[in-house]
Amino acid sequence: MTEAMTRKLKRVWSDECAAQIVEFAVSLPLLVVFVVGIFDFSNAITLKQRLTNAAREAARVAAADPANDLGSPSAGVPASIGDAFQVADNYLISEKINDCGLAGAGAPTVAGLTWTYAANGGGCPGTGITLLINRGCDNIITTNAGTLNLIGTCVTITYGYKWQFNSVASTFGWTGPSLNILTVTAGAFNEN
């Protein structure tokens, strides 16, 4: 091999023009996974916060209503429960969260002072939505003088979140859960 040919080969092997393209091609999939993961996680946190707000508003409205209509279950759904249900459902709709047909869910299941609504329609993720309104939520508060037993209203919403991250990460062998169940609870002390 001649000296000119050796210099030419050294120059070709030491040329780094294509190295940046190769580095970018190797790191791009990892970058895409991170970006999709960040957006998906922030969407899940935002959904959980919106569900918490809906539960809090429903609990606040029910706690402000009188509790004298809770005694006769044969009279249908008490006004305080109906108010809490309407507030929660309207909040979900105003925040553009699929309410899974909760408005048409029909009569709730009643157990003591707890009314449970469930719906699974309209393309709802997972097992749908469950709205639980408990007008006899027991809160025990410890003070220096002893314990206080305060009765309030607790509203619990259970809703599925479908991860978008899995569709991207599965191309790299990820087999994580595609659906998580978000459960939020909010309470307020009964005023009447």
C-alpha positions as CSV (number, residue, x, y, z in Angstrom):
1,M,0.0,0.0,0.0
2,T,1.3,3.4,-0.9
3,E,1.7,6.2,1.5
4,A,-1.0,8.3,-0.3
5,M,-3.5,5.4,0.0
6,T,-2.7,5.0,3.7
7,R,-3.3,8.7,4.3
8,K,-6.6,8.6,2.4
9,L,-7.8,5.6,4.5
10,K,-6.9,7.3,7.7
11,R,-8.8,10.4,6.6
12,V,-11.9,8.3,5.7
13,W,-11.8,6.4,9.0
14,S,-11.3,9.6,11.1
15,D,-14.1,11.5,9.3
16,E,-16.9,12.1,11.9
17,C,-19.6,13.5,9.6
18,A,-21.9,10.5,9.9
19,A,-21.3,9.9,13.6
20,Q,-23.8,12.5,14.6
21,I,-26.5,10.9,12.5
22,V,-25.8,7.5,14.0
23,E,-25.9,8.9,17.5
24,F,-29.2,10.7,16.8
25,A,-30.7,7.5,15.3
26,V,-29.7,5.5,18.4
27,S,-30.9,8.1,21.0
28,L,-34.2,9.1,19.2
29,P,-36.3,6.1,20.3
30,L,-35.2,6.6,23.9
31,L,-36.1,10.3,23.7
32,V,-39.5,9.5,22.2
33,V,-40.3,7.1,25.0
34,F,-39.3,9.7,27.6
35,V,-41.4,12.5,26.0
36,V,-44.5,10.3,25.6
37,G,-44.0,9.0,29.2
38,I,-43.8,12.6,30.6
39,F,-47.0,13.7,28.7
40,D,-48.9,10.5,29.7
41,F,-47.9,10.8,33.4
42,S,-49.0,14.5,33.4
43,N,-52.3,13.6,31.8
44,A,-52.9,10.9,34.6
45,I,-52.1,13.4,37.3
46,T,-54.4,16.0,35.7
47,L,-57.2,13.5,35.5
48,K,-56.8,12.5,39.1
49,Q,-56.9,16.2,40.2
50,R,-60.1,16.8,38.2
51,L,-61.7,13.7,39.7
52,T,-60.7,14.9,43.2
53,N,-62.3,18.3,42.4
54,A,-65.5,16.6,41.3
55,A,-65.6,14.5,44.5
56,R,-64.9,17.6,46.7
57,E,-67.6,19.7,45.1
58,A,-70.1,16.8,45.4
59,A,-69.2,16.2,49.1
60,R,-69.5,20.0,49.8
61,V,-72.9,20.2,48.3
62,A,-74.3,17.1,50.0
63,A,-72.9,18.2,53.4
64,A,-74.6,21.5,53.1
65,D,-78.0,19.8,52.5
66,P,-80.2,18.8,55.4
67,A,-79.9,15.1,56.5
68,N,-83.6,14.7,57.5
69,D,-84.5,13.0,54.2
70,L,-82.1,10.1,54.7
71,G,-84.3,8.1,57.0
72,S,-86.8,6.6,54.5
73,P,-85.1,4.6,51.8
74,S,-88.5,3.8,50.2
75,A,-89.0,7.4,49.3
76,G,-86.4,7.1,46.5
77,V,-83.1,9.0,46.3
78,P,-82.8,11.7,48.9
79,A,-82.3,15.3,47.7
80,S,-78.9,15.5,49.2
81,I,-77.7,12.4,47.3
82,G,-79.3,13.6,44.1
83,D,-77.6,17.0,44.5
84,A,-74.2,15.4,45.0
85,F,-74.7,13.1,42.0
86,Q,-75.7,16.0,39.8
87,V,-72.7,18.1,40.9
88,A,-70.3,15.3,40.3
89,D,-71.7,14.3,36.9
90,N,-71.9,17.9,35.7
91,Y,-68.3,18.6,36.9
92,L,-67.1,15.5,34.9
93,I,-68.9,16.7,31.8
94,S,-67.7,20.3,32.1
95,E,-64.1,19.0,32.4
96,K,-64.6,16.9,29.3
97,I,-64.1,13.6,31.2
98,N,-66.1,10.7,29.8
99,D,-68.8,10.1,32.4
100,C,-69.5,6.6,31.0
101,G,-73.2,7.3,30.8
102,L,-73.4,8.0,34.5
103,A,-76.5,10.3,34.0
104,G,-78.5,7.4,32.7
105,A,-77.1,4.8,35.2
106,G,-80.4,4.4,36.9
107,A,-81.1,3.8,40.5
108,P,-78.1,3.5,42.9
109,T,-77.3,0.6,45.1
110,V,-78.0,1.6,48.8
111,A,-76.3,0.2,51.8
112,G,-77.0,2.1,55.0
113,L,-76.1,5.7,54.4
114,T,-74.1,4.9,51.3
115,W,-75.4,5.3,47.7
116,T,-73.3,3.8,44.9
117,Y,-73.8,4.7,41.2
118,A,-71.9,2.7,38.5
119,A,-71.8,3.1,34.8
120,N,-69.7,1.5,32.0
121,G,-70.9,2.9,28.7
122,G,-69.8,5.3,26.0
123,G,-66.3,3.8,25.4
124,C,-65.3,4.2,29.1
125,P,-61.8,2.8,30.0
126,G,-61.6,-0.3,32.1
127,T,-64.5,-1.2,34.3
128,G,-66.1,2.3,34.0
129,I,-66.9,4.8,36.7
130,T,-68.2,4.3,40.2
131,L,-69.5,7.2,42.3
132,L,-70.0,6.4,46.0
133,I,-71.8,8.9,48.2
134,N,-71.6,8.2,52.0
135,R,-73.6,10.6,54.1
136,G,-72.5,8.9,57.3
137,C,-68.8,9.1,56.9
138,D,-67.2,8.8,60.4
139,N,-64.2,11.0,61.2
140,I,-62.5,10.5,64.5
141,I,-60.4,13.5,65.6
142,T,-58.1,13.2,68.6
143,T,-57.6,16.3,70.8
144,N,-56.0,16.9,74.2
145,A,-59.4,16.5,75.8
146,G,-60.1,13.1,74.1
147,T,-61.6,12.1,70.8
148,L,-64.4,13.6,68.8
149,N,-66.6,11.6,66.5
150,L,-67.6,13.9,63.6
151,I,-70.1,12.7,61.0
152,G,-69.6,14.0,57.5
153,T,-70.2,13.2,53.8
154,C,-67.5,11.4,51.8
155,V,-67.6,11.0,48.0
156,T,-65.4,8.5,46.3
157,I,-64.9,8.3,42.5
158,T,-63.2,5.3,40.9
159,Y,-62.2,5.7,37.3
160,G,-59.8,3.9,34.9
161,Y,-56.9,5.5,33.1
162,K,-55.6,4.0,29.9
163,W,-51.9,4.6,29.5
164,Q,-50.8,5.8,26.0
165,F,-47.2,5.1,27.0
166,N,-47.7,1.4,26.5
167,S,-48.3,1.7,22.8
168,V,-44.9,3.4,22.3
169,A,-43.0,1.4,25.0
170,S,-44.3,-1.9,23.8
171,T,-42.2,-1.6,20.6
172,F,-39.2,-1.9,23.0
173,G,-40.5,-4.9,24.8
174,W,-42.4,-3.1,27.7
175,T,-45.2,-5.1,29.1
176,G,-46.5,-2.9,31.9
177,P,-50.1,-2.4,32.9
178,S,-52.2,-0.7,30.2
179,L,-54.9,0.5,32.6
180,N,-54.7,1.9,36.1
181,I,-57.7,2.5,38.4
182,L,-57.7,5.9,39.9
183,T,-59.6,6.2,43.2
184,V,-60.2,9.6,44.8
185,T,-62.1,10.5,48.0
186,A,-63.1,13.8,49.3
187,G,-65.1,14.7,52.4
188,A,-66.9,17.5,54.2
189,F,-68.5,17.7,57.6
190,N,-72.3,17.7,57.6
191,E,-73.7,21.1,58.4
192,N,-77.2,20.0,59.3
